[in-house]
Amino acid sequence: MIEAIVVAAAQFIILHSVDGRAFYINPKHIVSTSQAKGKLVVDAVQCVVYTTDGRFITVAETCESLKMRIEHLK
């Protein structure tokens, strides 16, 4: 008997926290983004990413570069 494992293909993008740590996120979980205005805790925050679970993530990438990376996956 042959057993097969089916792996669902998910595409992730790499983002960076304001302290430089890399993390992966599925673009399908991104609801919207907002360019950081003013000072949000630290100057390194460029974009705020809102997710399907109601949370938000502050990232070092600009919203424009994030949008381009998501479009590139399509």
Distance bins in CASP14 RR format, pairs under 12 A and 6 or more apart:
PFRMAT RR
TARGET T0000
AUTHOR 0000-0000-0000
RMODE 2
METHOD distances of the structure
MODEL  1
8 26 0 0 0 0 0 1 0 0 0 0 0
8 28 0 0 0 0 0 1 0 0 0 0 0
9 26 0 0 0 0 0 1 0 0 0 0 0
9 73 0 0 0 0 0 1 0 0 0 0 0
10 24 0 0 0 0 1 0 0 0 0 0 0
10 25 0 0 0 0 0 1 0 0 0 0 0
10 26 1 0 1 0 0 0 0 0 0 0 0
10 27 0 0 0 0 1 0 0 0 0 0 0
10 28 0 0 0 0 1 0 0 0 0 0 0
10 29 0 0 0 0 0 1 0 0 0 0 0
10 73 0 0 0 0 0 1 0 0 0 0 0
11 24 0 0 0 0 1 0 0 0 0 0 0
11 25 0 0 0 0 0 1 0 0 0 0 0
11 26 1 0 0 1 0 0 0 0 0 0 0
11 27 1 0 0 1 0 0 0 0 0 0 0
11 28 0 0 0 0 1 0 0 0 0 0 0
11 29 0 0 0 0 0 1 0 0 0 0 0
11 69 0 0 0 0 0 1 0 0 0 0 0
11 70 0 0 0 0 1 0 0 0 0 0 0
11 72 0 0 0 0 1 0 0 0 0 0 0
11 73 1 0 1 0 0 0 0 0 0 0 0
11 74 0 0 0 0 1 0 0 0 0 0 0
12 22 0 0 0 0 0 1 0 0 0 0 0
12 23 0 0 0 0 1 0 0 0 0 0 0
12 24 1 0 1 0 0 0 0 0 0 0 0
12 25 1 0 0 1 0 0 0 0 0 0 0
12 26 1 0 1 0 0 0 0 0 0 0 0
12 27 1 0 0 1 0 0 0 0 0 0 0
12 28 0 0 0 0 1 0 0 0 0 0 0
12 29 0 0 0 0 1 0 0 0 0 0 0
12 30 0 0 0 0 0 1 0 0 0 0 0
12 69 0 0 0 0 0 1 0 0 0 0 0
12 70 0 0 0 0 0 1 0 0 0 0 0
12 73 0 0 0 0 1 0 0 0 0 0 0
13 22 0 0 0 0 0 1 0 0 0 0 0
13 23 0 0 0 0 1 0 0 0 0 0 0
13 24 1 0 0 1 0 0 0 0 0 0 0
13 25 1 0 0 1 0 0 0 0 0 0 0
13 26 0 0 0 0 1 0 0 0 0 0 0
13 27 1 0 1 0 0 0 0 0 0 0 0
13 28 0 0 0 0 0 1 0 0 0 0 0
13 29 0 0 0 0 0 1 0 0 0 0 0
13 30 0 0 0 0 1 0 0 0 0 0 0
13 49 0 0 0 0 0 1 0 0 0 0 0
13 59 0 0 0 0 0 1 0 0 0 0 0
13 61 0 0 0 0 1 0 0 0 0 0 0
13 65 0 0 0 0 0 1 0 0 0 0 0
13 66 1 0 0 1 0 0 0 0 0 0 0
13 67 0 0 0 0 0 1 0 0 0 0 0
13 68 0 0 0 0 0 1 0 0 0 0 0
13 69 1 0 1 0 0 0 0 0 0 0 0
13 70 1 0 0 1 0 0 0 0 0 0 0
13 71 0 0 0 0 0 1 0 0 0 0 0
13 72 0 0 0 0 1 0 0 0 0 0 0
13 73 1 0 0 1 0 0 0 0 0 0 0
13 74 0 0 0 0 0 1 0 0 0 0 0
14 20 0 0 0 0 0 1 0 0 0 0 0
14 21 0 0 0 0 0 1 0 0 0 0 0
14 22 1 0 1 0 0 0 0 0 0 0 0
14 23 1 0 0 1 0 0 0 0 0 0 0
14 24 1 0 1 0 0 0 0 0 0 0 0
14 25 0 0 0 0 1 0 0 0 0 0 0
14 26 0 0 0 0 0 1 0 0 0 0 0
14 27 0 0 0 0 0 1 0 0 0 0 0
14 59 0 0 0 0 0 1 0 0 0 0 0
14 60 0 0 0 0 0 1 0 0 0 0 0
14 61 0 0 0 0 1 0 0 0 0 0 0
14 65 0 0 0 0 0 1 0 0 0 0 0
14 66 0 0 0 0 0 1 0 0 0 0 0
14 69 0 0 0 0 1 0 0 0 0 0 0
14 73 0 0 0 0 0 1 0 0 0 0 0
15 21 0 0 0 0 1 0 0 0 0 0 0
15 22 1 0 0 1 0 0 0 0 0 0 0
15 23 1 0 1 0 0 0 0 0 0 0 0
15 24 1 0 0 1 0 0 0 0 0 0 0
15 25 1 0 1 0 0 0 0 0 0 0 0
15 26 0 0 0 0 0 1 0 0 0 0 0
15 27 0 0 0 0 0 1 0 0 0 0 0
15 29 0 0 0 0 0 1 0 0 0 0 0
15 30 0 0 0 0 1 0 0 0 0 0 0
15 33 0 0 0 0 0 1 0 0 0 0 0
15 45 0 0 0 0 0 1 0 0 0 0 0
15 46 0 0 0 0 0 1 0 0 0 0 0
15 47 0 0 0 0 1 0 0 0 0 0 0
15 48 0 0 0 0 0 1 0 0 0 0 0
15 49 1 0 0 1 0 0 0 0 0 0 0
15 51 0 0 0 0 0 1 0 0 0 0 0
15 57 1 0 0 1 0 0 0 0 0 0 0
15 58 0 0 0 0 1 0 0 0 0 0 0
15 59 1 0 1 0 0 0 0 0 0 0 0
15 60 1 0 0 1 0 0 0 0 0 0 0
15 61 1 0 1 0 0 0 0 0 0 0 0
15 62 0 0 0 0 0 1 0 0 0 0 0
15 63 0 0 0 0 0 1 0 0 0 0 0
15 65 0 0 0 0 1 0 0 0 0 0 0
15 66 1 0 0 1 0 0 0 0 0 0 0
15 69 0 0 0 0 1 0 0 0 0 0 0
15 70 0 0 0 0 0 1 0 0 0 0 0
16 22 1 0 1 0 0 0 0 0 0 0 0
16 23 1 0 0 1 0 0 0 0 0 0 0
16 24 0 0 0 0 0 1 0 0 0 0 0
16 25 0 0 0 0 0 1 0 0 0 0 0
16 44 0 0 0 0 1 0 0 0 0 0 0
16 45 0 0 0 0 0 1 0 0 0 0 0
16 46 0 0 0 0 1 0 0 0 0 0 0
16 47 0 0 0 0 0 1 0 0 0 0 0
16 49 0 0 0 0 0 1 0 0 0 0 0
16 57 0 0 0 0 0 1 0 0 0 0 0
16 58 0 0 0 0 0 1 0 0 0 0 0
16 59 1 0 0 1 0 0 0 0 0 0 0
16 60 1 0 1 0 0 0 0 0 0 0 0
16 61 1 0 0 1 0 0 0 0 0 0 0
16 62 0 0 0 0 0 1 0 0 0 0 0
16 65 0 0 0 0 0 1 0 0 0 0 0
16 66 0 0 0 0 0 1 0 0 0 0 0
17 23 1 0 0 1 0 0 0 0 0 0 0
17 25 0 0 0 0 0 1 0 0 0 0 0
17 41 0 0 0 0 0 1 0 0 0 0 0
17 42 0 0 0 0 0 1 0 0 0 0 0
17 44 0 0 0 0 1 0 0 0 0 0 0
17 45 0 0 0 0 1 0 0 0 0 0 0
17 46 0 0 0 0 0 1 0 0 0 0 0
17 47 0 0 0 0 0 1 0 0 0 0 0
17 49 0 0 0 0 0 1 0 0 0 0 0
17 57 0 0 0 0 1 0 0 0 0 0 0
17 58 1 0 0 1 0 0 0 0 0 0 0
17 59 1 0 0 1 0 0 0 0 0 0 0
17 60 1 0 0 1 0 0 0 0 0 0 0
17 61 0 0 0 0 0 1 0 0 0 0 0
18 36 0 0 0 0 0 1 0 0 0 0 0
18 39 0 0 0 0 0 1 0 0 0 0 0
18 40 0 0 0 0 1 0 0 0 0 0 0
18 41 1 0 0 1 0 0 0 0 0 0 0
18 42 1 0 1 0 0 0 0 0 0 0 0
18 43 0 0 0 0 1 0 0 0 0 0 0
18 44 1 1 0 0 0 0 0 0 0 0 0
18 45 1 0 1 0 0 0 0 0 0 0 0
18 46 0 0 0 0 1 0 0 0 0 0 0
18 47 0 0 0 0 0 1 0 0 0 0 0
18 48 0 0 0 0 0 1 0 0 0 0 0
18 57 0 0 0 0 0 1 0 0 0 0 0
18 58 1 0 0 1 0 0 0 0 0 0 0
18 59 1 0 0 1 0 0 0 0 0 0 0
18 60 1 0 1 0 0 0 0 0 0 0 0
18 61 0 0 0 0 0 1 0 0 0 0 0
19 41 0 0 0 0 0 1 0 0 0 0 0
19 42 0 0 0 0 1 0 0 0 0 0 0
19 44 1 0 0 1 0 0 0 0 0 0 0
19 45 0 0 0 0 0 1 0 0 0 0 0
19 58 0 0 0 0 0 1 0 0 0 0 0
19 59 0 0 0 0 0 1 0 0 0 0 0
19 60 0 0 0 0 1 0 0 0 0 0 0
20 42 0 0 0 0 0 1 0 0 0 0 0
20 44 0 0 0 0 1 0 0 0 0 0 0
20 45 0 0 0 0 0 1 0 0 0 0 0
20 58 0 0 0 0 0 1 0 0 0 0 0
20 59 0 0 0 0 1 0 0 0 0 0 0
20 60 1 0 0 1 0 0 0 0 0 0 0
20 61 0 0 0 0 0 1 0 0 0 0 0
21 44 0 0 0 0 0 1 0 0 0 0 0
21 57 0 0 0 0 0 1 0 0 0 0 0
21 59 0 0 0 0 0 1 0 0 0 0 0
21 60 0 0 0 0 1 0 0 0 0 0 0
22 59 0 0 0 0 0 1 0 0 0 0 0
22 60 0 0 0 0 1 0 0 0 0 0 0
22 61 0 0 0 0 0 1 0 0 0 0 0
23 49 0 0 0 0 0 1 0 0 0 0 0
23 57 0 0 0 0 1 0 0 0 0 0 0
23 58 0 0 0 0 0 1 0 0 0 0 0
23 59 0 0 0 0 1 0 0 0 0 0 0
23 60 0 0 0 0 0 1 0 0 0 0 0
23 61 0 0 0 0 0 1 0 0 0 0 0
24 57 0 0 0 0 0 1 0 0 0 0 0
25 31 0 0 0 0 0 1 0 0 0 0 0
25 33 0 0 0 0 0 1 0 0 0 0 0
25 49 1 0 0 1 0 0 0 0 0 0 0
25 50 0 0 0 0 0 1 0 0 0 0 0
25 51 1 0 0 1 0 0 0 0 0 0 0
25 52 0 0 0 0 0 1 0 0 0 0 0
25 53 0 0 0 0 0 1 0 0 0 0 0
25 55 0 0 0 0 0 1 0 0 0 0 0
25 56 0 0 0 0 0 1 0 0 0 0 0
25 57 1 0 0 1 0 0 0 0 0 0 0
25 59 0 0 0 0 1 0 0 0 0 0 0
25 61 0 0 0 0 0 1 0 0 0 0 0
25 66 0 0 0 0 1 0 0 0 0 0 0
25 69 0 0 0 0 0 1 0 0 0 0 0
25 70 0 0 0 0 0 1 0 0 0 0 0
25 73 0 0 0 0 0 1 0 0 0 0 0
26 49 0 0 0 0 0 1 0 0 0 0 0
26 51 0 0 0 0 1 0 0 0 0 0 0
26 52 0 0 0 0 1 0 0 0 0 0 0
26 53 0 0 0 0 0 1 0 0 0 0 0
26 70 0 0 0 0 0 1 0 0 0 0 0
26 73 0 0 0 0 0 1 0 0 0 0 0
27 33 0 0 0 0 0 1 0 0 0 0 0
27 49 0 0 0 0 0 1 0 0 0 0 0
27 51 0 0 0 0 0 1 0 0 0 0 0
27 52 0 0 0 0 0 1 0 0 0 0 0
27 66 0 0 0 0 1 0 0 0 0 0 0
27 67 0 0 0 0 0 1 0 0 0 0 0
27 68 0 0 0 0 0 1 0 0 0 0 0
27 69 0 0 0 0 1 0 0 0 0 0 0
27 70 1 0 1 0 0 0 0 0 0 0 0
27 71 0 0 0 0 1 0 0 0 0 0 0
27 72 0 0 0 0 0 1 0 0 0 0 0
27 73 1 0 0 1 0 0 0 0 0 0 0
27 74 0 0 0 0 1 0 0 0 0 0 0
28 51 0 0 0 0 0 1 0 0 0 0 0
28 52 1 0 0 1 0 0 0 0 0 0 0
28 70 0 0 0 0 1 0 0 0 0 0 0
28 73 0 0 0 0 1 0 0 0 0 0 0
28 74 0 0 0 0 0 1 0 0 0 0 0
29 49 0 0 0 0 1 0 0 0 0 0 0
29 50 0 0 0 0 1 0 0 0 0 0 0
29 51 1 0 1 0 0 0 0 0 0 0 0
29 52 1 0 1 0 0 0 0 0 0 0 0
29 53 1 0 0 1 0 0 0 0 0 0 0
29 54 0 0 0 0 1 0 0 0 0 0 0
29 55 0 0 0 0 1 0 0 0 0 0 0
29 56 0 0 0 0 0 1 0 0 0 0 0
29 57 0 0 0 0 0 1 0 0 0 0 0
29 70 0 0 0 0 0 1 0 0 0 0 0
30 47 0 0 0 0 0 1 0 0 0 0 0
30 48 0 0 0 0 0 1 0 0 0 0 0
30 49 1 0 1 0 0 0 0 0 0 0 0
30 50 1 0 0 1 0 0 0 0 0 0 0
30 51 1 0 0 1 0 0 0 0 0 0 0
30 52 1 0 0 1 0 0 0 0 0 0 0
30 53 0 0 0 0 0 1 0 0 0 0 0
30 54 0 0 0 0 0 1 0 0 0 0 0
30 55 0 0 0 0 0 1 0 0 0 0 0
30 56 0 0 0 0 0 1 0 0 0 0 0
30 57 0 0 0 0 1 0 0 0 0 0 0
30 59 0 0 0 0 0 1 0 0 0 0 0
30 63 0 0 0 0 0 1 0 0 0 0 0
30 66 0 0 0 0 1 0 0 0 0 0 0
30 67 0 0 0 0 1 0 0 0 0 0 0
30 69 0 0 0 0 0 1 0 0 0 0 0
30 70 1 0 0 1 0 0 0 0 0 0 0
30 73 0 0 0 0 0 1 0 0 0 0 0
31 48 0 0 0 0 0 1 0 0 0 0 0
31 49 0 0 0 0 1 0 0 0 0 0 0
31 50 1 0 1 0 0 0 0 0 0 0 0
31 51 1 0 0 1 0 0 0 0 0 0 0
31 52 1 0 1 0 0 0 0 0 0 0 0
31 53 0 0 0 0 1 0 0 0 0 0 0
31 54 1 0 0 1 0 0 0 0 0 0 0
31 55 0 0 0 0 1 0 0 0 0 0 0
31 56 0 0 0 0 1 0 0 0 0 0 0
31 57 0 0 0 0 0 1 0 0 0 0 0
32 47 0 0 0 0 0 1 0 0 0 0 0
32 48 0 0 0 0 1 0 0 0 0 0 0
32 49 0 0 0 0 1 0 0 0 0 0 0
32 50 1 0 1 0 0 0 0 0 0 0 0
32 51 0 0 0 0 1 0 0 0 0 0 0
32 52 0 0 0 0 0 1 0 0 0 0 0
32 54 0 0 0 0 0 1 0 0 0 0 0
32 56 0 0 0 0 1 0 0 0 0 0 0
32 57 0 0 0 0 0 1 0 0 0 0 0
32 63 0 0 0 0 1 0 0 0 0 0 0
32 66 0 0 0 0 0 1 0 0 0 0 0
32 67 0 0 0 0 0 1 0 0 0 0 0
32 70 0 0 0 0 0 1 0 0 0 0 0
33 46 0 0 0 0 0 1 0 0 0 0 0
33 47 1 0 1 0 0 0 0 0 0 0 0
33 48 1 0 0 1 0 0 0 0 0 0 0
33 49 1 0 1 0 0 0 0 0 0 0 0
33 50 1 0 0 1 0 0 0 0 0 0 0
33 51 0 0 0 0 0 1 0 0 0 0 0
33 56 0 0 0 0 1 0 0 0 0 0 0
33 57 0 0 0 0 1 0 0 0 0 0 0
33 58 0 0 0 0 0 1 0 0 0 0 0
33 59 0 0 0 0 1 0 0 0 0 0 0
33 61 0 0 0 0 1 0 0 0 0 0 0
33 62 0 0 0 0 1 0 0 0 0 0 0
33 63 1 0 1 0 0 0 0 0 0 0 0
33 64 0 0 0 0 1 0 0 0 0 0 0
33 65 0 0 0 0 0 1 0 0 0 0 0
33 66 1 0 0 1 0 0 0 0 0 0 0
33 67 1 0 0 1 0 0 0 0 0 0 0
33 68 0 0 0 0 0 1 0 0 0 0 0
33 69 0 0 0 0 0 1 0 0 0 0 0
33 70 0 0 0 0 1 0 0 0 0 0 0
34 40 0 0 0 0 0 1 0 0 0 0 0
34 45 0 0 0 0 0 1 0 0 0 0 0
34 46 0 0 0 0 0 1 0 0 0 0 0
34 47 1 0 0 1 0 0 0 0 0 0 0
34 48 1 0 1 0 0 0 0 0 0 0 0
34 49 0 0 0 0 1 0 0 0 0 0 0
34 50 1 0 0 1 0 0 0 0 0 0 0
34 56 0 0 0 0 1 0 0 0 0 0 0
34 57 0 0 0 0 0 1 0 0 0 0 0
34 58 0 0 0 0 0 1 0 0 0 0 0
34 59 0 0 0 0 0 1 0 0 0 0 0
34 62 0 0 0 0 0 1 0 0 0 0 0
34 63 1 0 0 1 0 0 0 0 0 0 0
34 66 0 0 0 0 0 1 0 0 0 0 0
34 67 0 0 0 0 0 1 0 0 0 0 0
35 45 0 0 0 0 1 0 0 0 0 0 0
35 46 1 0 0 1 0 0 0 0 0 0 0
35 47 1 0 0 1 0 0 0 0 0 0 0
35 48 1 0 0 1 0 0 0 0 0 0 0
35 49 0 0 0 0 0 1 0 0 0 0 0
35 58 0 0 0 0 0 1 0 0 0 0 0
35 59 0 0 0 0 0 1 0 0 0 0 0
35 61 0 0 0 0 0 1 0 0 0 0 0
35 62 1 0 0 1 0 0 0 0 0 0 0
35 63 1 0 1 0 0 0 0 0 0 0 0
35 64 0 0 0 0 1 0 0 0 0 0 0
35 65 0 0 0 0 0 1 0 0 0 0 0
35 66 0 0 0 0 0 1 0 0 0 0 0
35 67 0 0 0 0 0 1 0 0 0 0 0
36 42 0 0 0 0 1 0 0 0 0 0 0
36 43 0 0 0 0 1 0 0 0 0 0 0
36 44 0 0 0 0 1 0 0 0 0 0 0
36 45 1 0 1 0 0 0 0 0 0 0 0
36 46 1 0 1 0 0 0 0 0 0 0 0
36 47 1 0 0 1 0 0 0 0 0 0 0
36 48 1 0 0 1 0 0 0 0 0 0 0
36 49 0 0 0 0 0 1 0 0 0 0 0
36 56 0 0 0 0 0 1 0 0 0 0 0
36 57 0 0 0 0 0 1 0 0 0 0 0
36 58 1 0 0 1 0 0 0 0 0 0 0
36 59 0 0 0 0 1 0 0 0 0 0 0
36 60 0 0 0 0 0 1 0 0 0 0 0
36 61 0 0 0 0 0 1 0 0 0 0 0
36 62 0 0 0 0 1 0 0 0 0 0 0
36 63 0 0 0 0 1 0 0 0 0 0 0
37 45 0 0 0 0 0 1 0 0 0 0 0
37 46 0 0 0 0 0 1 0 0 0 0 0
37 47 0 0 0 0 0 1 0 0 0 0 0
37 48 0 0 0 0 1 0 0 0 0 0 0
37 63 0 0 0 0 0 1 0 0 0 0 0
38 45 0 0 0 0 1 0 0 0 0 0 0
38 46 0 0 0 0 0 1 0 0 0 0 0
38 48 0 0 0 0 0 1 0 0 0 0 0
39 45 0 0 0 0 1 0 0 0 0 0 0
39 58 0 0 0 0 0 1 0 0 0 0 0
40 46 0 0 0 0 1 0 0 0 0 0 0
40 47 0 0 0 0 0 1 0 0 0 0 0
40 48 1 0 0 1 0 0 0 0 0 0 0
40 56 0 0 0 0 0 1 0 0 0 0 0
40 57 0 0 0 0 0 1 0 0 0 0 0
40 58 1 0 0 1 0 0 0 0 0 0 0
40 59 0 0 0 0 0 1 0 0 0 0 0
40 60 0 0 0 0 0 1 0 0 0 0 0
41 48 0 0 0 0 0 1 0 0 0 0 0
41 58 1 0 0 1 0 0 0 0 0 0 0
42 58 0 0 0 0 1 0 0 0 0 0 0
42 59 0 0 0 0 0 1 0 0 0 0 0
42 60 0 0 0 0 1 0 0 0 0 0 0
43 58 0 0 0 0 0 1 0 0 0 0 0
43 60 0 0 0 0 0 1 0 0 0 0 0
44 58 0 0 0 0 1 0 0 0 0 0 0
44 59 0 0 0 0 1 0 0 0 0 0 0
44 60 1 0 1 0 0 0 0 0 0 0 0
44 61 0 0 0 0 0 1 0 0 0 0 0
44 62 0 0 0 0 0 1 0 0 0 0 0
45 56 0 0 0 0 0 1 0 0 0 0 0
45 57 0 0 0 0 0 1 0 0 0 0 0
45 58 1 0 1 0 0 0 0 0 0 0 0
45 59 1 0 0 1 0 0 0 0 0 0 0
45 60 1 0 0 1 0 0 0 0 0 0 0
45 61 0 0 0 0 0 1 0 0 0 0 0
45 62 0 0 0 0 0 1 0 0 0 0 0
45 63 0 0 0 0 0 1 0 0 0 0 0
46 57 0 0 0 0 0 1 0 0 0 0 0
46 58 0 0 0 0 1 0 0 0 0 0 0
46 59 1 0 0 1 0 0 0 0 0 0 0
46 60 1 0 1 0 0 0 0 0 0 0 0
46 61 1 0 1 0 0 0 0 0 0 0 0
46 62 1 0 1 0 0 0 0 0 0 0 0
46 63 1 0 0 1 0 0 0 0 0 0 0
46 64 0 0 0 0 1 0 0 0 0 0 0
46 65 0 0 0 0 1 0 0 0 0 0 0
46 66 0 0 0 0 1 0 0 0 0 0 0
47 56 0 0 0 0 0 1 0 0 0 0 0
47 57 0 0 0 0 1 0 0 0 0 0 0
47 58 1 0 0 1 0 0 0 0 0 0 0
47 59 1 0 1 0 0 0 0 0 0 0 0
47 60 0 0 0 0 1 0 0 0 0 0 0
47 61 1 0 1 0 0 0 0 0 0 0 0
47 62 1 0 1 0 0 0 0 0 0 0 0
47 63 1 0 1 0 0 0 0 0 0 0 0
47 64 0 0 0 0 1 0 0 0 0 0 0
47 65 0 0 0 0 1 0 0 0 0 0 0
47 66 1 0 1 0 0 0 0 0 0 0 0
47 67 0 0 0 0 1 0 0 0 0 0 0
47 69 0 0 0 0 0 1 0 0 0 0 0
48 55 0 0 0 0 0 1 0 0 0 0 0
48 56 1 0 1 0 0 0 0 0 0 0 0
48 57 1 0 0 1 0 0 0 0 0 0 0
48 58 1 0 1 0 0 0 0 0 0 0 0
48 59 1 0 0 1 0 0 0 0 0 0 0
48 60 0 0 0 0 0 1 0 0 0 0 0
48 61 0 0 0 0 0 1 0 0 0 0 0
48 62 0 0 0 0 0 1 0 0 0 0 0
48 63 0 0 0 0 1 0 0 0 0 0 0
48 66 0 0 0 0 0 1 0 0 0 0 0
49 55 0 0 0 0 1 0 0 0 0 0 0
49 56 1 0 0 1 0 0 0 0 0 0 0
49 57 1 0 1 0 0 0 0 0 0 0 0
49 58 1 0 0 1 0 0 0 0 0 0 0
49 59 1 0 1 0 0 0 0 0 0 0 0
49 60 0 0 0 0 0 1 0 0 0 0 0
49 61 0 0 0 0 1 0 0 0 0 0 0
49 62 0 0 0 0 0 1 0 0 0 0 0
49 63 0 0 0 0 1 0 0 0 0 0 0
49 66 1 0 0 1 0 0 0 0 0 0 0
49 67 0 0 0 0 0 1 0 0 0 0 0
49 69 0 0 0 0 0 1 0 0 0 0 0
49 70 0 0 0 0 0 1 0 0 0 0 0
50 56 1 0 1 0 0 0 0 0 0 0 0
50 57 0 0 0 0 1 0 0 0 0 0 0
50 58 0 0 0 0 0 1 0 0 0 0 0
50 59 0 0 0 0 0 1 0 0 0 0 0
50 63 0 0 0 0 0 1 0 0 0 0 0
50 66 0 0 0 0 0 1 0 0 0 0 0
51 57 1 0 0 1 0 0 0 0 0 0 0
51 59 0 0 0 0 0 1 0 0 0 0 0
57 66 0 0 0 0 0 1 0 0 0 0 0
59 65 0 0 0 0 1 0 0 0 0 0 0
59 66 1 0 0 1 0 0 0 0 0 0 0
59 69 0 0 0 0 0 1 0 0 0 0 0
60 66 0 0 0 0 0 1 0 0 0 0 0
61 67 0 0 0 0 1 0 0 0 0 0 0
61 68 0 0 0 0 1 0 0 0 0 0 0
61 69 0 0 0 0 1 0 0 0 0 0 0
61 70 0 0 0 0 0 1 0 0 0 0 0
62 68 0 0 0 0 1 0 0 0 0 0 0
62 69 0 0 0 0 0 1 0 0 0 0 0
63 69 0 0 0 0 0 1 0 0 0 0 0
63 70 0 0 0 0 0 1 0 0 0 0 0
64 70 0 0 0 0 0 1 0 0 0 0 0
64 71 0 0 0 0 0 1 0 0 0 0 0
65 71 0 0 0 0 0 1 0 0 0 0 0
65 72 0 0 0 0 0 1 0 0 0 0 0
66 72 0 0 0 0 0 1 0 0 0 0 0
66 73 0 0 0 0 0 1 0 0 0 0 0
67 73 0 0 0 0 0 1 0 0 0 0 0
67 74 0 0 0 0 0 1 0 0 0 0 0
68 74 0 0 0 0 0 1 0 0 0 0 0
END
